[in-house]
């Protein structure tokens, strides 16, 4: 993780780090035939939107 922060910066590393749970849910549904419910989909969408907005705010503040 520290190498990623060094290479692409803390904001971009944080954005990429939030994709792990999304991929985990997608793989669980695909590989393990786990059920996916509406609240899971809404949580993924809401979480992604919040992280992107926070990271954009941080990028604007650092300029």
Secondary structure, 3 states (H helix, E strand, C coil): CHHHHHHHCHHHHHHHHCHHHHHHHHHHHHHHCCCCCHHHHHHHHHHHHHHHHHHHHHHHHCC
